[in-house]
């Protein structure tokens, strides 16, 4: 099970037409958040299949993929790391978490964060102290800040909402639209479990929230109630 074999199998699913679509979708132009990212045009379901075939790839080879300039190779590496994490014992999971945190500069697009943060960082912290999330939320790195809030999805699934609201509060003034979307998304997910808790969070804050964040957070509210929030009438 070699790195060239993995890359060869991944490229077997590549499409130049799909690569062109992805280059635009993930904003890879000058000055955009994904500037310089390279796509070969492999769809996520196909990448998942390759990850299943090569789930026993060595950690060193997996990290080589994670450091690749090619987006789908980094995605593949994260899918393999998730499998290794899920199959690992406590020490094995700790190792994957440490590797993940040491390589966040390569987890550098929203899909890479969204696919992996809750399944690795969030799951690991379910029964642990969560100060790590505060450190990530303070990071100058956009993607580490996104990891901090998306990781809380693991807690939301366990009906544990406190850290989602706490980290969201830290990130309300974030200047990046990608963070507004991420925070709003997690607030919406929390609200699916406890809409009263979401409203308790929103009411003292909603007038100063970025519009995108607010729209995401209240997306599932009844139409009339949603409009009251948007008009500042709550």
C-alpha positions as CSV (number, residue, x, y, z in Angstrom):
1,X,0.0,0.0,0.0
2,X,2.1,2.9,-1.3
3,X,1.6,6.6,-1.8
4,X,1.9,6.4,-5.6
5,X,-0.8,3.7,-5.6
6,X,-3.1,5.9,-3.6
7,X,-2.5,8.9,-5.9
8,X,-3.1,6.8,-8.9
9,X,-6.4,5.4,-7.6
10,X,-7.5,9.0,-6.7
11,X,-6.7,10.3,-10.2
12,X,-8.6,7.5,-11.8
13,X,-11.7,9.4,-10.6
14,X,-10.5,12.8,-11.7
15,X,-12.3,15.0,-14.2
16,X,-11.0,18.1,-15.9
17,X,-14.5,19.5,-16.2
18,X,-15.3,18.9,-12.5
19,X,-11.9,20.4,-11.6
20,X,-12.9,23.6,-13.4
21,X,-16.2,23.7,-11.5
22,X,-14.5,23.2,-8.1
23,X,-11.9,25.8,-8.8
24,X,-14.7,28.4,-9.0
25,X,-16.9,27.0,-6.3
26,X,-14.1,27.1,-3.7
27,X,-13.0,30.6,-4.6
28,X,-9.4,29.9,-5.7
29,X,-8.8,33.2,-7.4
30,X,-6.4,36.0,-6.3
31,X,-7.4,37.4,-3.0
32,X,-10.1,34.8,-2.4
33,X,-10.1,32.5,0.6
34,X,-9.0,29.5,-1.4
35,X,-6.4,31.3,-3.4
36,X,-4.0,28.9,-5.1
37,X,-5.8,25.7,-4.1
38,X,-5.5,23.1,-6.9
39,X,-8.3,20.7,-7.8
40,X,-8.1,17.6,-10.0
41,X,-11.9,17.1,-10.1
42,X,-12.7,14.2,-7.9
43,X,-16.2,14.2,-6.2
44,X,-16.4,13.5,-2.5
45,X,-18.2,10.1,-2.8
46,X,-15.4,8.8,-5.0
47,X,-12.8,10.2,-2.5
48,X,-14.6,8.3,0.3
49,X,-14.3,5.1,-1.7
50,X,-10.6,5.6,-2.1
51,X,-10.2,6.3,1.6
52,X,-12.0,3.0,2.4
53,X,-9.6,1.1,0.1
54,X,-6.5,2.8,1.6
55,X,-7.6,3.2,5.3
56,X,-4.5,1.2,6.4
57,X,-2.1,3.6,4.7
58,X,0.7,4.5,7.1
59,X,0.4,7.7,9.1
60,X,3.5,9.1,7.5
61,X,2.1,8.6,4.0
62,X,-1.3,10.0,5.1
63,X,0.5,13.1,6.3
64,X,2.3,13.4,3.0
65,X,-1.2,13.5,1.4
66,X,-2.3,16.1,3.9
67,X,0.6,18.4,2.9
68,X,-0.3,18.1,-0.8
69,X,-1.1,21.2,-2.8
70,X,-3.9,19.2,-4.3
71,X,-7.2,19.7,-2.5
72,X,-8.6,16.2,-3.1
73,X,-5.4,14.7,-1.7
74,X,-5.8,16.7,1.5
75,X,-9.4,15.7,1.7
76,X,-8.5,12.0,1.2
77,X,-5.9,12.3,4.0
78,X,-8.5,13.7,6.4
79,X,-10.9,10.9,5.5
80,X,-8.2,8.3,6.3
81,X,-7.3,10.1,9.5
82,X,-11.0,10.0,10.6
83,X,-11.1,6.2,9.9
84,X,-7.9,5.8,11.9
85,X,-9.3,7.9,14.8
86,X,-12.6,5.9,14.8
87,X,-10.8,2.6,14.9
88,X,-8.1,3.6,17.4
89,X,-7.9,3.1,21.1
90,X,-7.5,6.0,23.5
91,X,-3.8,6.5,22.8
92,X,-4.3,6.1,19.1
93,X,-7.0,8.7,19.1
94,X,-4.8,11.1,21.1
95,X,-2.1,10.6,18.5
96,X,-4.5,11.5,15.7
97,X,-5.7,14.6,17.5
98,X,-2.2,15.7,18.1
99,X,-1.3,15.2,14.4
100,X,-4.5,17.1,13.4
101,X,-3.7,20.1,15.5
102,X,-0.1,20.1,14.4
103,X,-1.1,20.3,10.7
104,X,-4.0,22.7,10.7
105,X,-2.3,24.9,8.2
106,X,-3.1,22.2,5.6
107,X,-6.8,21.9,6.7
108,X,-7.3,25.1,4.8
109,X,-10.7,25.2,3.2
110,X,-14.2,25.1,4.6
111,X,-15.0,21.6,3.4
112,X,-11.9,20.2,4.9
113,X,-12.8,21.7,8.3
114,X,-16.4,20.8,8.1
115,X,-15.8,17.2,7.3
116,X,-13.2,16.6,10.0
117,X,-13.4,18.9,13.0
118,X,-16.4,17.4,14.8
119,X,-15.4,13.8,14.0
120,X,-11.9,14.2,15.4
121,X,-11.6,17.2,17.7
122,X,-15.2,17.4,18.8
123,X,-15.6,13.7,19.5
124,X,-12.3,13.6,21.4
125,X,-13.4,16.4,23.7
126,X,-16.9,15.0,24.5
127,X,-15.7,13.7,27.9
128,X,-12.8,16.2,28.4
129,X,-12.0,19.8,29.3
130,X,-12.6,22.0,26.4
131,X,-10.2,25.0,26.7
132,X,-8.6,23.9,23.4
133,X,-11.6,25.3,21.7
134,X,-11.0,28.7,23.2
135,X,-7.4,28.7,22.1
136,X,-8.5,27.8,18.5
137,X,-11.2,30.5,18.6
138,X,-8.5,33.1,19.4
139,X,-6.3,32.0,16.5
140,X,-5.3,34.4,13.7
141,X,-5.8,31.4,11.4
142,X,-9.3,31.5,9.9
143,X,-9.5,27.7,9.6
144,X,-8.5,27.2,13.3
145,X,-11.3,29.5,14.3
146,X,-13.7,27.6,12.1
147,X,-12.5,24.3,13.7
148,X,-13.3,25.7,17.1
149,X,-17.0,26.2,16.3
150,X,-17.6,23.3,13.9
151,X,-16.0,20.9,16.5
152,X,-19.0,21.7,18.8
153,X,-21.3,19.8,16.4
154,X,-20.2,16.7,18.2
155,X,-21.5,18.1,21.5
156,X,-24.7,19.3,19.8
157,X,-25.4,15.7,18.7
158,X,-25.2,14.7,22.4
159,X,-27.7,17.5,23.4
160,X,-24.8,19.4,25.0
161,X,-25.2,23.0,23.8
162,X,-23.3,25.1,26.2
163,X,-20.0,25.2,24.4
164,X,-21.6,26.0,21.1
165,X,-23.1,29.1,22.6
166,X,-19.9,30.0,24.5
167,X,-17.6,29.7,21.4
168,X,-20.2,31.4,19.2
169,X,-20.2,34.3,21.6
170,X,-16.4,34.6,21.2
171,X,-16.7,34.6,17.4
172,X,-19.6,37.0,16.9
173,X,-17.3,39.9,15.9
174,X,-15.2,37.8,13.5
175,X,-14.6,39.7,10.3
176,X,-14.8,36.7,7.9
177,X,-18.0,35.8,6.1
178,X,-17.0,32.1,6.3
179,X,-17.0,32.4,10.1
180,X,-20.4,34.1,10.0
181,X,-21.8,31.2,8.1
182,X,-20.1,28.6,10.4
183,X,-21.3,30.2,13.6
184,X,-24.8,30.7,12.2
185,X,-24.9,27.1,11.1
186,X,-23.9,25.7,14.5
187,X,-26.4,28.0,16.3
188,X,-29.1,26.8,14.0
189,X,-28.2,23.2,14.8
190,X,-28.3,24.0,18.5
191,X,-31.7,25.5,18.0
192,X,-33.0,22.3,16.5
193,X,-32.4,20.7,19.9
194,X,-33.5,23.6,22.0
195,X,-35.1,26.6,20.3
196,X,-35.6,28.4,23.6
197,X,-31.9,28.2,24.4
198,X,-31.1,29.6,21.0
199,X,-33.5,32.5,21.5
200,X,-32.1,33.2,24.9
201,X,-28.7,33.5,23.2
202,X,-30.0,35.6,20.2
203,X,-32.3,38.2,21.9
204,X,-29.6,40.2,23.7
205,X,-27.3,40.0,20.7
206,X,-29.2,39.8,17.4
207,X,-29.2,43.6,16.6
208,X,-25.4,43.5,16.4
209,X,-24.9,40.2,14.6
210,X,-23.6,40.1,11.1
211,X,-26.6,39.7,8.8
212,X,-25.4,36.4,7.3
213,X,-24.8,34.9,10.7
214,X,-28.3,35.9,11.9
215,X,-30.0,34.5,8.7
216,X,-28.3,31.2,9.2
217,X,-29.2,31.0,12.9
218,X,-32.9,31.7,12.4
219,X,-33.4,29.9,9.2
220,X,-35.7,27.3,10.7
221,X,-37.9,29.8,12.6
222,X,-41.5,30.3,11.4
223,X,-41.5,32.9,8.7
224,X,-43.3,35.6,10.6
225,X,-40.9,35.2,13.6
226,X,-37.9,35.2,11.3
227,X,-39.0,38.4,9.7
228,X,-39.3,40.1,13.2
229,X,-35.7,39.2,13.9
230,X,-34.6,40.6,10.5
231,X,-36.5,43.8,11.1
232,X,-35.2,44.2,14.6
233,X,-38.6,43.8,16.2
234,X,-38.1,41.0,18.6
